[in-house]
C-alpha cells in the first residue's frame, strides 16, 4: 500500500499568529497518512494540535494527553505530537530529558497504527537535544529511540520521523543509518532523504527568515544550512518478512504563502510503498 509520511517542527506559537492556520491549510493539501509534529503547544488555554488538525480527518495525540506529569516549559516550547489517518494506540511515551538536555520538554511518542490492508505498524515521533555541543546526549537519545522501537516493533517496518537536531554526518544519525556503532551497538534504518532526495534537503537554514534570528543567536555564522529533520524506515534486518520502499521525498513548508513562513523549520514529506514480502 502507499503511505505518505510528514514531519514538521511547528515552532510552537512564536511569531505571526497566522502560522498555525497556514500549516493546517498545507496539511489538508498534502493529505499525509502519518505526521510527526514537534514543539506543539497544548495547554488549557491553547490547544494547538486541534488547530493544526482541523478538517484534516487525522487522529492526533499530544504527549500531554498520555503523560501523568508535565515537563517544565512545555507551555512555552511545546511538546511532541503524532497524527495518523487511522485511529492509533499509544504504546509508550519516552521522556528524552537526559543529562545535558533538561532545558526542553520534548518527549517521544510511539503509536501502533492499524493500516487498512497490510496490518499494524509502529510509528514513532521524536525530537532530540538542540544545542550544537550536545551530540553526546543525542547519541544517548538515539540509542534510547532504537530500544523503544525494539520493545514495540511490528512485522511491518517501523517508521520514525522528527527533528533530530543533527546533520547526516553526526554520530547519532550515522548510528541510525548503520554507518557506525555507539556503545558497542549497531542498527540500520533507511534515511528517506538519502534514498530518494534530489537536493541537499536543508531544513534549518538562513534562507528561512523565521530561522535567521535563531541561527544568528545560536550559531553566529552567516551561511548556516543543515538537514536536521528526517524520516527513517526500519530495514530488512529487523523486518525480514516485509518491505518499505521510499518512492519520493521532498521538502514541505519551504516557501511562504501570502508572505507567511510556516515555521523556522522546513518539513519533510516522504511517499512510501509498504507491505509484506
C-alpha positions as CSV (number, residue, x, y, z in Angstrom):
1,X,0.0,0.0,0.0
2,X,1.0,3.6,-0.5
3,X,1.8,5.7,2.6
4,X,2.7,9.4,2.9
5,X,4.7,10.5,6.0
6,X,5.3,14.1,7.1
7,X,7.4,15.6,9.8
8,X,7.3,19.3,10.7
9,X,8.5,21.3,13.7
10,X,5.8,23.9,14.1
11,X,7.9,26.4,16.2
12,X,5.2,26.5,19.0
13,X,3.2,29.7,18.9
14,X,6.0,32.2,18.3
15,X,5.8,34.9,15.7
16,X,3.0,35.5,13.3
17,X,-0.3,34.1,14.8
18,X,-1.4,33.1,11.3
19,X,1.3,30.4,11.0
20,X,-0.8,27.6,12.6
21,X,-3.7,28.3,10.1
22,X,-1.2,28.2,7.3
23,X,0.2,24.9,8.4
24,X,-3.3,23.5,8.7
25,X,-4.1,24.5,5.1
26,X,-1.0,22.9,3.8
27,X,-1.6,19.7,5.8
28,X,-5.0,19.5,4.1
29,X,-3.4,19.9,0.7
30,X,-0.6,17.4,1.4
31,X,-3.0,14.8,2.9
32,X,-0.5,12.7,4.8
33,X,-1.2,9.4,6.5
34,X,1.3,9.8,9.3
35,X,2.5,13.1,10.8
36,X,5.2,13.8,13.4
37,X,4.9,17.2,15.0
38,X,7.4,19.0,17.2
39,X,7.0,22.0,19.5
40,X,3.2,21.8,19.7
41,X,1.7,23.9,22.5
42,X,-1.1,22.1,24.3
43,X,-2.4,23.9,27.4
44,X,-5.9,24.6,28.7
45,X,-5.7,28.0,27.1
46,X,-4.3,26.9,23.7
47,X,-4.8,23.5,22.1
48,X,-2.6,24.0,19.1
49,X,-2.8,20.4,17.9
50,X,-6.6,20.7,17.5
51,X,-6.0,23.8,15.3
52,X,-3.4,22.0,13.3
53,X,-5.6,19.0,12.6
54,X,-8.9,20.9,12.0
55,X,-10.8,19.3,9.0
56,X,-7.8,17.0,8.1
57,X,-9.5,13.8,9.2
58,X,-6.4,12.9,11.1
59,X,-6.4,11.4,14.6
60,X,-3.9,13.2,16.9
61,X,-2.2,12.5,20.2
62,X,0.0,15.1,22.1
63,X,2.5,13.9,24.7
64,X,0.5,15.8,27.3
65,X,-2.5,13.6,26.6
66,X,-0.7,10.5,27.8
67,X,1.8,11.7,30.4
68,X,1.0,11.8,34.1
69,X,3.2,14.9,34.6
70,X,4.2,17.9,32.5
71,X,7.9,18.7,32.0
72,X,8.9,22.3,32.7
73,X,8.5,24.9,30.0
74,X,6.0,22.9,27.9
75,X,3.6,25.8,27.9
76,X,6.4,27.9,26.1
77,X,8.3,25.4,24.0
78,X,5.5,22.9,23.3
79,X,5.8,19.1,23.1
80,X,5.7,16.3,20.6
81,X,2.6,15.0,18.9
82,X,1.6,12.5,16.2
83,X,-1.3,12.3,13.9
84,X,-2.5,9.3,11.8
85,X,-5.0,8.6,9.1
86,X,-6.4,5.6,11.1
87,X,-7.0,5.6,14.8
88,X,-3.8,4.6,16.7
89,X,-3.0,3.2,20.1
90,X,-0.2,4.7,22.2
91,X,2.4,2.1,23.1
92,X,4.8,4.3,25.0
93,X,5.8,7.9,25.7
94,X,9.5,8.3,26.4
95,X,10.9,11.3,28.3
96,X,14.1,12.2,26.5
97,X,15.4,14.8,29.0
98,X,18.8,13.2,29.7
99,X,21.7,14.9,31.4
100,X,22.6,17.9,29.2
101,X,19.1,18.2,27.7
102,X,16.9,19.1,30.6
103,X,16.1,22.5,29.3
104,X,13.5,21.4,26.8
105,X,10.2,19.4,27.5
106,X,10.1,17.4,24.3
107,X,9.3,13.7,24.6
108,X,9.0,10.8,22.1
109,X,5.7,9.1,21.2
110,X,5.4,5.5,19.9
111,X,2.0,4.5,18.5
112,X,0.7,1.4,16.8
113,X,-1.2,2.2,13.6
114,X,-3.6,-0.4,12.0
115,X,-3.4,0.0,8.2
116,X,-6.4,-1.0,6.2
117,X,-4.7,-3.7,4.2
118,X,-1.3,-4.6,5.5
119,X,-1.6,-4.9,9.2
120,X,-0.2,-2.9,12.1
121,X,2.9,-0.7,12.0
122,X,4.8,1.2,14.7
123,X,5.1,4.9,14.1
124,X,7.5,7.0,16.3
125,X,7.5,10.8,16.5
126,X,10.6,12.2,18.1
127,X,13.0,15.1,18.7
128,X,16.4,15.4,20.2
129,X,18.6,17.8,22.2
130,X,19.1,21.0,20.2
131,X,22.4,22.5,21.4
132,X,25.3,22.3,19.0
133,X,27.5,20.9,21.7
134,X,25.0,18.2,22.8
135,X,25.9,15.4,20.3
136,X,26.8,13.1,23.2
137,X,23.3,13.5,24.5
138,X,21.8,12.9,21.1
139,X,23.8,9.7,20.9
140,X,22.2,8.5,24.1
141,X,18.8,9.6,22.8
142,X,19.4,7.7,19.5
143,X,20.1,4.5,21.5
144,X,17.0,5.1,23.6
145,X,15.0,5.5,20.4
146,X,16.1,2.3,18.9
147,X,15.5,0.5,22.2
148,X,11.9,1.9,22.1
149,X,11.5,0.5,18.6
150,X,12.8,-2.9,19.7
151,X,10.2,-3.0,22.5
152,X,7.2,-2.4,20.3
153,X,8.1,-3.1,16.7
154,X,5.7,-5.0,14.4
155,X,6.3,-7.1,11.3
156,X,5.9,-4.1,9.1
157,X,8.9,-1.8,9.1
158,X,8.9,0.9,11.8
159,X,8.7,4.5,10.7
160,X,10.5,7.1,12.8
161,X,10.1,10.8,12.0
162,X,11.1,14.0,13.6
163,X,13.5,16.8,14.3
164,X,16.8,15.2,15.3
165,X,18.8,18.5,15.5
166,X,21.8,16.7,13.9
167,X,23.2,16.8,10.4
168,X,23.8,13.5,8.5
169,X,27.4,13.3,9.4
170,X,26.7,13.4,13.2
171,X,27.3,10.2,15.2
172,X,23.6,9.9,16.2
173,X,22.5,10.0,12.6
174,X,25.3,7.7,11.4
175,X,24.3,5.2,14.1
176,X,20.7,5.2,12.9
177,X,21.8,4.9,9.3
178,X,24.0,1.9,10.1
179,X,27.3,3.7,9.3
180,X,28.8,3.5,12.8
181,X,28.2,1.9,16.2
182,X,27.5,3.5,19.5
183,X,28.4,1.9,22.8
184,X,29.3,-1.3,21.1
185,X,25.9,-1.5,19.4
186,X,24.7,-1.0,15.8
187,X,21.4,-0.8,14.0
188,X,20.2,0.0,10.5
189,X,17.4,2.3,9.3
190,X,16.9,3.8,5.8
191,X,17.2,7.6,5.8
192,X,14.4,8.5,3.3
193,X,16.3,11.6,2.0
194,X,19.5,9.7,1.5
195,X,17.5,7.1,-0.6
196,X,15.4,9.5,-2.8
197,X,16.3,13.1,-2.1
198,X,17.5,15.2,-5.1
199,X,18.9,18.2,-3.3
200,X,20.8,18.9,-0.1
201,X,17.5,18.9,1.7
202,X,18.4,21.6,4.2
203,X,15.6,22.0,6.7
204,X,17.1,24.6,9.1
205,X,18.6,27.4,7.1
206,X,19.3,31.1,7.0
207,X,17.3,31.1,3.8
208,X,14.2,30.9,6.0
209,X,13.5,34.3,7.6
210,X,11.9,32.6,10.6
211,X,15.1,30.7,11.4
212,X,17.6,33.5,10.6
213,X,17.5,35.2,14.0
214,X,17.7,31.9,16.0
215,X,20.6,30.8,13.8
216,X,22.4,34.1,14.3
217,X,21.9,33.7,18.1
218,X,22.9,30.0,18.4
219,X,25.4,29.5,15.5
220,X,26.6,33.1,14.7
221,X,27.7,32.1,11.2
222,X,26.2,33.9,8.2
223,X,25.7,30.9,5.8
224,X,24.4,28.2,8.1
225,X,22.3,25.5,6.5
226,X,21.7,21.9,7.7
227,X,19.5,18.9,7.2
228,X,18.2,18.0,10.6
229,X,14.7,16.7,10.1
230,X,14.3,13.1,9.0
231,X,12.1,10.2,8.1
232,X,13.7,6.9,8.9
233,X,12.4,3.5,7.8
234,X,13.1,0.2,9.5
235,X,15.2,-2.1,7.3
236,X,15.2,-5.8,6.3
237,X,17.4,-6.6,9.2
238,X,14.6,-6.0,11.7
239,X,11.7,-6.8,9.3
240,X,12.7,-9.7,7.1
241,X,9.2,-10.5,6.1
242,X,8.1,-7.0,5.0
243,X,9.3,-4.1,2.9
244,X,9.0,-0.3,2.9
245,X,10.3,1.3,-0.3
246,X,10.9,5.1,-0.5
247,X,9.3,6.3,-3.7
248,X,10.0,10.0,-3.3
249,X,10.9,12.6,-0.7
250,X,10.6,16.4,-0.8
251,X,10.7,19.4,1.4
252,X,7.4,20.9,2.7
253,X,6.6,24.3,4.1
254,X,9.7,25.7,2.4
255,X,8.0,28.6,0.7
256,X,6.0,31.5,2.1
257,X,2.3,31.8,1.5
258,X,0.9,35.3,1.4
259,X,4.2,36.4,2.9
260,X,3.9,34.0,5.8
261,X,6.6,31.4,6.5
262,X,5.1,28.4,8.3
263,X,7.9,27.7,10.8
264,X,11.6,28.1,11.5
265,X,12.0,24.6,10.1
266,X,11.1,23.2,6.7
267,X,9.2,19.9,6.8
268,X,10.0,16.6,5.1
269,X,7.3,14.6,3.2
270,X,8.1,11.0,2.1
271,X,6.0,8.8,-0.2
272,X,6.4,5.1,0.7
273,X,5.2,1.8,-0.5
274,X,4.8,-0.7,2.4
275,X,3.7,-4.3,2.6
276,X,4.5,-7.9,3.3
277,X,7.3,-9.7,1.5
